[in-house]
Amino acid sequence: MRYQGKKVTVIGLGKTGLSCVDFLRAQGAEVYVMDTRPQPAGAEALAKDIPIYKGGLNQDWLLNSDLIVSSPGVALKTEQIQTALQAGIEVIGDIELFCREADKPIVAITGSNGKSTVTTLVAEMAKAAGLKVGMGGNIGIPALSLLNRPADLYVLELSSFQLETTYGLRATAATVLNISEDHMNRYKDLEEYRQAKLKIYHGCGTAIVNAEDRLSREEGLCSAAREYSFGGSEGDYCLSRQQGKLCLMARGEVILPCDEIKLVGRHNYMNALAAIALAQAAGVNMEGIRAALRSFAGLEHRFQLVHFSRGVRWVNDSKATNVGSTVAALNGLQTEGNLYLLLGGDGKGADFSELSGLINKPNIYCYCFGRDGQQLARLSAQSRLFETMAQAIESLRPHLRQGDMVLLSPACASLDQFDSFEQRGQEFTRLAKLAG
C-alpha cells in the first residue's frame, strides 16, 4: 500500500486513465483527475467523489500532488509538467505503476513497426506452451488491468510515449524491433524519438537486437546479461535456405520452413524471428513456439488479404501509419501484374523521400489522398491525387487485371479523415468487396 494517503493526480482518462484511477483508489490514494479534453472519454465512468478538471492542466493541482501519473498522450516537455518536475514531484506513467507491482517475468516489445504482431505472436507461443499470459500495454488491455488476472508471464507492447515515463521496467527480455521516422510532431528529431525507444533495454535480462537496423541498437547502452540478434541473412536468429527451402533459424537450429507458417512477406519473417528469440529468452519451449508459428495468421489491418476476385488481390495494411511500415511492406514485394498503391492521410511531419526509390517502378501506380496526399503524389510520375480513398479506389477499379494487387499501405495516420486506422481498413475492405 505504498500510495496510501498520497495525493495522486492522474492526467488523462480513457481506458488507461481509468485503470490508473481504479488501481490507486484500491491502494488508498487520494486521487485527482485532469484531462486536456473538454469532454474526455471515460468521464462518465468516473466515481462521483473524484475531483476532475477538464479542458486543460491545473498547475495548482499538479504542484500539490505527491505523485503525478501522466497519460502517454501528454509529453513530459509540456510546460505544466516541467514546472512540477522542477518542484521535485515525481511524474510516471501507468507502465511504471505496473512494473512496481508485477511479480512475474515481463517480455517488452517496442519499435516503429511490427510491435503488435510480435507482441501477439510471443503471447500465442507462451499460451501454446501451457503458460498463463497477460498481454497488454499499448495493445488491448491496459497494463494495470493485467494485475487482476493470474499470469505466469506478461507480454507488453510499449510505445515511445509510454517509455518516456517508465524507469523500472527490468524486462526479462526486451527488443526494439526497428526505428524509422515517426511522431515527428512530438519529438524534435529522430534521435529524440530513438532515445525514448531505447529505454526499453534498461535493466533487461536479455536484449534482442535487429542486426539490420543500426538505429535500434547502441553500443554500451544495454547492460543485459545476454544479447542476441535477428536478421534476414545474419544474426543469431535468421533466414537460411535448407534443402532448397527458406527456413526460420534459431542459433543454428531449423525452427520451421517459411512455407509452414501462415505469416507471409519478408517483414513478417523478421517479426517471427524476433518473436522466437523473445520467447526462448522467456523460457517458452520449442513445442509451443512451433505450434503458434503454424497457427498464427497475423492481425487485422497488417498486410491482410481481405478480398480476392478475378485474379486481383486486395491487401489491407492500414496499420502502416508511418513511412517505415510502408517501406517494410514494399521491400521484396512481388506481383504478377501491376501494383496499385493507396497512400495518404496525416504524415505527422514525416519525410516521405525514402519511399521514392521503392515506388518509382514501371508497374507501380500510386493513388494518393488525404491531408498529405499532394506531398506523396510528388514522389512518383505515376501518381494520381484524390481527396478521399473512396475516390481513389473508384478511379483505379477500371484498370485492374488478373495478377494485379491493390495495396492500402498509406504511410500516414488516419485521423484527418477517419476515426482510426481500423476504420480506414474496414472502409477499404468494404470498398474492395464492392469493386467485385
N, C-alpha and C positions, 0 to 999 in steps of 0.2 A: 504493500500500500504506500509506495513512495510518493504518490501525488495527493495523499490525504490532507485536506485542509489547505491545499495550494490553490492560488488563483491562476487559472489557466485560460488563456484566450485562444480559441480555435478560429483561424481565418479560413473562410470558405466552407460552404455546405456541400450539397450533393451527397452521393453515397459515401465517399471517403470522409468528408467532414462529419457526417452523422455517425460513422463508425468511431471516429475520434471522440465525439461527444459521449456516446454510449460507454466507451471504454473508460474515459476519465471520470464520468459520474459514478460508475461502478467502483472506481478506486477512491471515491470520496473527495474528489476535487471540486472546487467552486468554479464552475465553467461559465465563460462568456463567449459569445459567438459574434463574428462580424463577417460581412461579405460585401465585396465591391459592387455587386449587382443590386439594383433596387428591388428585384423580385427573384431572389435566389432559389434554385431548385432544392427541394427538400425542406424548405422553411415550414411547410405545413406539418411535417413530421416531428418538428422540434417541440420538446416539452414546454408548456406554457410558462413555467417558472424560470426558464433560462433566458437571461437578457440577450437581445440580439440587436446589432447595429447594422443597418443596410445602406447600400449606396456609396460606400467608401470605407476608409480605415480610420478608426477613432484613436488618435495618438494618446489621449489620456488613459484609455483602457489598456493600451499596449504598455505604457510606462508603469502602470500599476499591477502588471502581471508578474507572477513568479516564473512563468513559462509561457512561451508562445508556440503553438502548433500551427504551422502555416501550410496552406494548400500548395500543391506543386504549381498551380497556375499563377501564383504570385511570386515574382522574382525577389531574391534576397536583396538585390540592389535597390528595391523600392524605398523611397525616402523615409517613410514612417518606420519601416522595419530596420533600416540602417540606424535611425535615431534610437530605437530600442536596443539594438546590439551595442551601440556606443555607451548606453546606460548600464550595460552589463547583464542584460536579460537574455537568457538562452532562447534560441529560435531553432526548432527542429520540425521534422515532418512526420507523417504517420508511419513511414517505414522505420524511422528511428525509434518511435514508440514500440513498434512491433519487435524490433531486434532486441530491445531491452527486456522483453518478456519471453521470447521464443526459447524453448529448451530442446529443440530438435535441430538437426543439420539443415542448412539453407543452401540451395543452389540458386545463384543470382545471375541473371542474363540481361545485358543491355546491348545496344548497337543501333545504328541508324536504320537498318533494315533486317528483317528476318527474326526479330526477337520473339514475336508472338508464336510463330511456327516452332522455333526451337524450344521455347518455354513449354508449349503444349506437348511437344514430342517427348521431352525429358519426363514430364509428368506421366505420359502414357507408358513410357518404358518402365518407370518405377511401379506403376499400378499393375502392369503385366507381370512384374516380378513379385507381386503379392504385398507391396507396401501400401500403407495408407498415406495419401498425398494431399497436402494443402497447396493449391495453386492459386496465385492471385498477384496483387500489386497493381501494375499498370494494365492488367488484363483481368477481366471478370470480377472476382471478389476482392474488396479492399483487404489489405494485408491483416489488419487488426481483427477482422471477422473470422480469419482462419484460426485464431486462438480458441474459438468456441467449439472447434471440432477436433476429434482425435487425429493425430498425424504422426507418421514416422519420419517424414521428410517434407520440407517446404520448398517449393519451386516458385521463384519470384521473377516476374518481368519488371524491370525498373527503367524508367525514363531518366534522361539527364536532369529534368526538373526535380524528380524525386531524390536523385542522388545529391543534389545541391545541399539538402538539409538532412543527409544521412551520414553519421560519423562512426557508428559502432556495428557495421554490418557483419564483418568477420565471417564471410561465407565459407562453407566447406569447399565449394567450387564456384568459380566466377568466370565470366567471359565478357569481353567487348567484341561482338561479332564483326563489326566493321564500323568505319566512321566516314561519313560523307556530309556535305554541307546541308544543314537543316536548322530550322528555328533561328535563322539569322535576324529575325525581327525581335529576338530576345537577347541574343548574345552579340557582343561587339565584333567578334570574328570567329573563324573556325577553331582557333586554338582555345578560346574560352569554352566553347561547346565541348571540345575534345577533353579538356581537363575535367569537366563535370562528369563525363562518361568514365574516365579512367579511375575515378574514386571507387569504383566497384571492386577494384583489386586490393584496396587497403585491408590488410589483416586476413586475407583469404588463405585457405589451406592449399588449394591447387588452382593455378591460373591456366585457363585455356585460351591461347592467343592465336590470332589469324596470321599465318605465315605469309599471306599475300597482301596484307594491309598494314603498312608501316605506321599509319596514324593510330591504329588501335593498340599499339604497344609502345612502351618507353623503357629504355634500359635503366635499371636501378629503381624503377617505380614500384615494382611488385616484390614484396618481401616473402612471397609464398614459399612454402617448403618444397613445392614441386611446380613445374611448369611444363605443359605440353602444347604442341602447336597443331593446327589443322590447316589444310590447303589442298588445292586441286592436284598438283604434281609433287608437292613437297610437304613435309610436316610429319609428325608422329601419327596423325590421322589424315589419310589422303586417299586419292583415287589411283587405281592401278589396274592395268589390263592383266588378267589371269586367265589363261587358256582361252583367249580370244574374247573375254567378257570384261567390261568395265566393272570394277568392284569397289566397294567401300572397305578400306583397310584401317585396322587399329593396331598401331605399333607392330607392324609386320604380319598381323593375322587377318585373314579374309573374314569380314563380317557377313556381307551378302553381296551378290551381284546386283548391280543397279536395276536390272530388269525385273528383280523380285520385289522391289519396293514400289509403293504407289506414287510417291513424290516424283515429279519429273522436272527436268531442267538442271543445268549445272549449279545455279544458285541454290536450288533445293538440295542438291547433293552436298554442297558445302554446309547447309543447315543441318543435314543429317549427321555429317562428320562431327560438327560441334556438339550436337546432342549426345552422340555416342561417348565422346570424351568427357562431357559433364556427368553423364550417368555413371560411367565407370568410376570417375573420381568420387562419386557419392556412394559407391558400393553396390550399385544395381547389377544384378547378374546378367550374363550374356543371353540367357534364355529370354528374359524379359525384354532386353534390348532388341533382339531379332524379331520377337513377336510383334512389338509395336511398330517396327520399321515395315513389316509386311502388311499391317492393317491400317496404318495412319494415312489418310488420303489428303491431308492438308486442311487449311482453314478457308472459310468463305472469304471471297474478295482478295485472295492471294494467288494470282496466276491460276485461276479456277476456270476450267472448261464448263461453260454454262449453257451452250447451245451448239449443236452440230447439225447442219442441214444443207443438202445439195452440195456436199463436199467442202463447205465453209465452216471453219471453227471460230466461235466467238469466245474470247477469253477475258474474264473479269479479273483485273489486277488493280482494283480501285484503291487498295491499301497502299499503292505506290504513291505516297503523298510527298515524296521528295525526289530529287534528281537521282540520287544513288540507287534508289529502289527501281526506278525505270531503267537505269544503266544495267543493273543486275538482271532484269527481265530480258533485255535485248542482247546481252552478251551470249554468244553461242546459239541464239535462237535461229532456227531454220524453218522455212516454209516452202512448200512446193510451188506456190504461186506468189501473189503479192501480199504484203503486209499493210493493212490499213490501221494506222496507229492514232488513237484518240489521246490528245494531250491538252491539258489546260486546267484552270482553276486559280487558286491563290498560291503563288510560288513562295510566299513568306520571305521575300527578299533574296532568294537564291540566285546563283549564277547558273544559267542553263547551258552554257557553252560546251560542257562535257558531252552533251547529247549529240552534238553536231556530227562528229565522226561516225557515230553509230546509225544515224538516220539518213545520211546523205548517200543512199544506195539506190540503184535503179528500180528495185522492186518495193521500196518503202514510200508510202504516201501518208503524210501527216494531216490530220483533220483536227484543227486547234479551236479552242473555245474558252470562254470564261475570262476572268479578270486579266490574266497574263497570257491569253491566247495570242495576242498580236506579237508579243515578245518571242513566244515559241515558234510562231509561223515564220519568223525571220531566219530561223536556223536552217531551213531547207527550201530549195527551189520548188520541191514537190509538196508544198503545203497549201492548205486552204483554211480560211478563217471564218468562224461562225460565232454567233452569240451564245448558243447553247449546244449541249451534247446531242440533244434530240435532233436539232437541225443538221448537225454533222453526220449523224447516222442516216438520216433521210437522204442526204446528198450522196453518201458513198454506196448505199444499197444497190443502185442500178449497175454499178461497176463490178460487183462480186462475181467471181467464177470459181469453179471447183479447184481446190488446193489453196485458196486464199485464207487468210486469217484476219479477223478484226480484233484488235487488242486494245482494251482500255487500260492504259498504264500511264496515268496523267502527269506524273512528276510534280503534282501540286496538291495542296489541301483542297477540300471540297466546299468550305463554308461560305464561299462567295455566292454559290447557287444551290447548295444542298445543306441539310441539317447535319450530315455526317458522311464519311466515306462509305459507310454501309448503305445509306440511302442512295448514294450515287451508283454503287454497284448493283443495287436492286433495280434501279431505273434502267441501267444498261442491260441487265438480264431481261427485263420486260420488253425493251425495245428490240433486243436481239430475237426474241421469240416471235414478235410481231413481224419482223422482217422476213420470216419464212425460212 
